[in-house]
Every structure is written in structure tokens, then in C-alpha cells.
Amino acid sequence: MSTRAVDDLIAALDIDSGISKSEVSRICGRLDEVVTAFRTRRLDHTEFRLDHTEFRYVYLDATYLHVRNPASQVVSMAVVVATGITADGGREVLGLDVGDSEDEVFWRGFLTALKRRGLTGVRLVISDQHSGLVAGLKRAFQGSAHQRCRVHFARNLLALVPKTHTDMVAAVFRTIFAQPDPKAVAATWDEVRNELAGRFPKIGTLVDAAKAEVLAFTAFPPTTLAQPQRCRRHPPRRRNPDRHARRVAIRRTPLPVRGLDGPTQTNQRYWRHRRDRQRRVDTPVPDRATGQLTGHR
């Protein structure tokens, strides 16, 4: 985080600016300590109330951010996050890490570190079908079921369909997950598969290979996990649009990783506020007496 960015943030809060570079370094150093302590904390320690709690369900997801590396070069790096869900619905971020890419070595190291920190009792892992992630899961979480994200799979499915038919295929695909019980879900899957494969032959192979992982959630009680077919990046839409917008804004707040460059290093809403305020300042206003544009707001 640059001195200018911190200075602008303080000025936006109506606090005296002029913060020094040494003060910025001190702040970032303290943030690094907090983030490091959070990332490396024990998951079975009584301080975090996990000595009697198992995270039965784990969501894994990743995104790419621009990060300044030790050579002062801005590069794209993968930021991975693991979120745990208990049997009674409790949720906690278990860990996050930054790596060059989502290859098997990186994912396996991240997952193994979670187990070393005390993560046990995982029954279902929900994620996309990234090859490195899936390979890492097979090595690090043997015995845990894998739920393939239904949103990611739907994208793969629609990529095999002409654009004129995507709305129809998406609507038919969603009927699978509206069924009341596992037997109905499996039967509807087969019906949809036969219907779509008859019109789009490429779909048949994809659907057959993905059935077990996309429908893995049906083996678990429906009351223990809400929307287990989706990654945390793709939550269901809410009836209240404002409420949904607030959830999305919080979820997409950039991670506090030191070294981010550009506008992504702080909350995007802050940068929109700065831009809108500057526009108001630079907008000429008419003089009340003459009606001419003589001043600025």
C-alpha cells in the first residue's frame, strides 16, 4: 500500500493528512502480523472454539489479483480461500494463501497446511473442476466427497450449445435441482441428459462424466447445508435486491494482502466515492445573479 493511497484515505475521512512513509510502513507491518497470525492459527485450538467442532463441509475458491512481487514487478497471482461450514451451519474462513498459479503442487500444499493446523472431519468439499485443485484434493483429502460447483458446470454445459438455445438449456438444467428428494434429482438428471443429448450430441459425454460429482450433495441431509451445489463466489440471488447487493459488495472486497497495486488495494466503494466527489468539485455552477457559469462546487 503506497503512502499516497493511505494519505488519500485519511483525507477522505476528514482527518489531517501528511502521513509519513515510515508511518505507512509501520501500519502495513502491523497488518502483516495480524494477517499472518490469522492464516497460521490452529484450527483445533480452544481459543477458536474448534476443539469440539468439526468442519464437515469446506468451500474452496480462487481468484487472481495483481500483486507486486519482491522484484517490484506487478504480476497476476492466485489468491485461494477455504471456508468451513459446521454441521449446525456455523461458518468460518479457515485459511487463504497467495501463489503463482493454481497447479497441483500449490493446492496440495495449501490443503495439507490446513490439515496440519487441525482441520479434521471433512465430509464434503465444494469447488470448481480446476485440474490442479482436483488433483490436490485426491492427495490431501482422501475419503472426502467432492461436490462440483453447479454454476461452473452450467457454464461448461452452455459452451457446447448454440447461443440461440442457451436460455432453454439453462432452464431445463435448473429443473434438476428443484426436485424434492435424491431419487427425483437423479431421475430428472437422466431425463434432461437424454433430452439434451438428442439435440446436442456433445452434451451427452460431459453430462455422463460429471453426474457423480455434480449430484454429490444428494448424499447429505438437506438441512445441514444451504445451497451445497454452488461455490461461495456464486450465491443464490435474494428476493431483496438491496440485501443481495450488500452481500456481493462485502464478498468482493479485496483481500488485505500487502503489495497490491492500483485501485484494487482498497474497497472499490471508496474509489467510486472519490471519483464522484471529484466530479462534483469540478462541475461549474451558475452564478445566481448573472446566470453565468462562474464558479465550481
C-alpha positions in Angstrom: 0.0 0.0 0.0 1.5 3.3 -1.1 1.9 6.5 1.0 -0.4 8.4 -1.4 -3.1 5.8 -1.1 -3.0 6.0 2.7 -2.9 9.8 2.6 -6.0 9.9 0.3 -7.9 7.5 2.5 -7.2 9.7 5.6 -8.2 12.8 3.8 -11.5 11.2 2.7 -12.2 10.6 6.4 -11.7 14.3 7.1 -8.5 13.7 9.1 -5.4 15.7 8.9 -3.2 14.3 6.1 0.5 14.3 5.6 1.3 10.8 6.9 4.9 9.9 6.5 6.4 6.9 4.7 7.6 5.5 8.0 4.1 5.6 9.5 2.8 3.8 6.4 5.4 1.1 6.8 4.6 0.7 10.5 0.8 0.3 9.7 1.5 -2.2 7.0 3.9 -4.1 9.3 1.2 -4.4 12.0 -1.4 -5.5 9.3 1.1 -8.2 8.1 1.4 -9.5 11.7 -2.4 -9.7 12.1 -2.9 -11.4 8.7 -0.1 -13.9 9.3 -1.4 -14.8 12.8 -4.9 -15.4 11.2 -3.5 -17.5 8.4 -1.4 -19.7 10.6 -3.7 -20.1 13.6 -4.5 -23.6 14.9 -7.9 -24.9 13.8 -8.4 -27.1 16.8 -7.4 -24.6 19.5 -9.9 -23.9 22.3 -9.5 -20.2 21.7 -11.4 -20.6 18.5 -13.9 -23.0 19.9 -13.0 -25.7 17.4 -11.8 -28.3 19.9 -15.3 -29.8 19.9 -16.4 -28.7 16.4 -15.8 -30.4 13.0 -16.0 -28.5 9.7 -17.8 -31.1 7.8 -18.1 -29.0 4.6 -15.3 -27.0 3.1 -15.7 -24.5 0.2 -12.6 -23.8 -1.9 -12.3 -21.0 -4.4 -9.7 -18.8 -6.0 -9.3 -15.5 -7.8 -6.5 -13.7 -9.5 -5.2 -10.3 -8.3 -2.3 -8.0 -9.4 0.4 -8.2 -6.8 3.8 -6.5 -6.6 6.4 -9.2 -6.1 9.8 -8.8 -4.3 11.4 -7.7 -7.6 8.9 -4.7 -7.7 7.1 -6.2 -10.7 3.3 -6.2 -10.8 2.2 -9.7 -11.7 -1.0 -11.7 -11.7 -1.1 -14.2 -8.8 -3.7 -16.7 -7.5 -5.4 -16.0 -4.1 -7.1 -19.1 -2.8 -9.6 -19.2 0.1 -11.0 -22.1 2.2 -14.3 -21.6 4.1 -15.5 -24.2 6.6 -19.1 -25.0 7.5 -20.1 -26.8 10.7 -23.0 -29.3 11.0 -25.1 -26.6 12.6 -24.4 -24.0 9.9 -21.6 -22.1 11.5 -19.2 -20.6 9.1 -15.5 -19.5 9.3 -12.7 -18.7 6.9 -10.2 -21.4 7.5 -7.3 -20.0 5.5 -6.0 -18.1 2.5 -2.8 -18.1 0.5 -1.2 -16.5 -2.5 0.6 -18.4 -5.2 1.9 -18.1 -8.8 -0.8 -20.4 -10.2 -3.4 -23.0 -9.3 -1.3 -26.0 -10.0 -1.5 -29.3 -8.1 1.6 -28.5 -6.0 0.2 -25.2 -4.8 -3.2 -26.6 -4.0 -1.8 -29.7 -2.3 0.5 -27.6 -0.1 -2.4 -25.3 0.9 -4.7 -28.2 1.8 -2.0 -30.1 3.6 -1.3 -27.0 5.7 -5.0 -26.9 6.7 -4.8 -30.4 7.9 -1.6 -29.7 9.9 -3.3 -26.9 11.6 -6.0 -29.2 12.9 -8.7 -29.5 10.1 -10.4 -32.8 10.5 -13.8 -34.4 9.9 -14.3 -33.0 6.3 -17.0 -35.0 4.6 -17.7 -32.8 1.5 -15.6 -30.3 -0.4 -17.3 -27.9 -2.8 -15.3 -26.3 -5.6 -14.9 -26.0 -9.3 -13.3 -28.6 -11.5 -9.8 -27.0 -11.9 -7.4 -29.7 -12.7 -4.8 -28.7 -10.1 -7.4 -28.4 -7.4 -9.0 -31.7 -8.1 -5.6 -33.4 -8.2 -4.7 -31.8 -4.9 -7.9 -32.9 -3.3 -7.3 -36.5 -4.2 -3.9 -36.4 -2.5 -4.8 -34.4 0.6 -8.4 -35.3 1.4 -8.8 -39.0 0.7 -12.2 -40.2 1.8 -14.0 -36.8 1.4 -16.6 -36.4 -1.3 -16.2 -33.7 -3.9 -19.1 -31.6 -5.0 -18.6 -29.9 -8.3 -19.9 -26.4 -8.4 -23.1 -26.4 -10.4 -22.6 -22.8 -11.7 -19.2 -23.7 -13.2 -20.6 -26.9 -14.7 -23.6 -25.0 -16.2 -21.1 -22.7 -18.0 -19.2 -25.7 -19.4 -22.6 -27.1 -20.5 -23.7 -23.9 -22.2 -20.4 -23.6 -24.0 -21.5 -26.7 -26.1 -24.8 -25.2 -27.1 -25.6 -22.6 -29.8 -26.3 -19.1 -28.3 -29.9 -19.2 -29.5 -30.6 -22.2 -27.3 -28.7 -21.3 -24.1 -31.7 -19.9 -22.3 -33.7 -23.1 -22.9 -30.9 -25.4 -21.9 -30.2 -23.4 -18.7 -33.9 -23.5 -17.7 -34.1 -27.3 -18.3 -30.9 -27.8 -16.4 -32.2 -25.9 -13.4 -35.2 -28.2 -13.1 -32.8 -30.9 -11.9 -32.1 -29.1 -8.6 -35.7 -28.2 -7.9 -36.7 -31.9 -7.1 -37.7 -32.8 -3.6 -35.5 -35.9 -3.0 -32.3 -37.6 -4.2 -34.2 -40.2 -6.3 -36.1 -37.5 -8.2 -32.9 -35.5 -8.7 -31.2 -38.5 -10.3 -34.2 -39.4 -12.4 -34.5 -35.8 -13.7 -30.8 -35.7 -14.4 -31.2 -38.7 -16.7 -34.3 -37.3 -18.4 -32.6 -34.0 -19.0 -29.5 -35.8 -20.3 -31.4 -37.8 -22.8 -33.4 -34.8 -24.0 -30.4 -32.5 -24.5 -28.1 -35.2 -25.9 -30.6 -35.9 -28.6 -30.4 -32.4 -29.9 -26.8 -31.6 -28.9 -24.7 -34.8 -29.1 -21.6 -33.3 -27.4 -23.5 -32.8 -24.2 -24.0 -36.5 -23.5 -20.4 -37.3 -22.7 -19.9 -34.2 -20.5 -23.1 -34.9 -18.5 -22.3 -38.6 -18.0 -18.8 -37.9 -16.7 -20.0 -35.2 -14.3 -23.1 -36.8 -12.8 -21.5 -38.2 -9.7 -19.7 -35.0 -8.7 -22.5 -32.5 -9.5 -25.0 -34.6 -7.6 -22.7 -35.5 -4.6 -24.8 -33.2 -2.3 -27.7 -35.5 -2.5 -26.0 -38.0 -0.2 -26.2 -35.4 2.7 -29.1 -34.3 4.7 -30.8 -31.3 3.0 -31.0 -29.3 6.3 -27.3 -29.4 7.1 -26.0 -27.2 4.2 -27.7 -24.5 2.3 -27.0 -24.4 -1.5 -24.2 -27.0 -1.4 -24.0 -27.2 -5.2 -22.5 -23.7 -5.5 -19.1 -22.2 -4.9 -19.2 -19.3 -2.4 -18.4 -17.0 -5.3 -21.9 -17.8 -6.8 -24.5 -17.4 -4.1 -28.2 -17.6 -4.9 -30.0 -14.4 -5.7 -32.1 -12.9 -2.9 -35.6 -11.6 -3.1 -34.5 -8.3 -1.6 -32.2 -6.7 -4.3 -30.6 -4.2 -1.8 -29.8 -7.0 0.6 -28.2 -9.1 -2.1 -26.2 -6.1 -3.3 -24.7 -5.6 0.2 -23.7 -9.2 0.4 -22.0 -9.1 -3.0 -20.2 -5.8 -2.1 -18.8 -7.4 1.1 -17.8 -10.6 -0.6 -15.9 -8.8 -3.3 -13.9 -6.5 -1.1 -10.3 -7.1 -2.0 -8.3 -9.2 0.4 -5.9 -7.4 2.8 -2.8 -8.7 1.1 0.1 -6.3 1.2 1.6 -5.4 -2.1 -1.5 -4.9 -4.2 -1.1 -2.2 -6.8 -3.7 0.2 -8.2 -7.3 0.8 -7.2 -7.8 -2.8 -6.1 -5.8 -2.3 -2.9 -8.8 -0.8 -1.0 -12.5 -1.1 -1.1 -13.9 -0.3 -4.6 -16.7 1.8 -3.0 -14.1 4.1 -1.6 -12.7 4.7 -5.1 -16.1 5.3 -6.5 -16.7 7.8 -3.7 -13.5 9.7 -4.6 -14.4 9.8 -8.3 -17.9 11.0 -7.7 -16.8 13.7 -5.2 -14.1 14.9 -7.7 -16.7 15.2 -10.4 -18.9 17.4 -8.1 -15.9 19.6 -7.2 -15.0 20.1 -10.9 -18.6 20.8 -12.1 -19.2 24.6 -12.8 -22.3 26.1 -11.2 -24.3 29.2 -12.5 -24.0 32.5 -10.7 -27.3 33.3 -9.0 -27.2 37.0 -10.2 -26.0 36.7 -13.8 -26.8 33.1 -14.6 -23.2 32.5 -16.0 -21.0 29.6 -15.1 -18.5 31.4 -12.9 -17.6 29.0 -10.2 -17.2 25.4 -9.0 -18.9 23.4 -6.4 
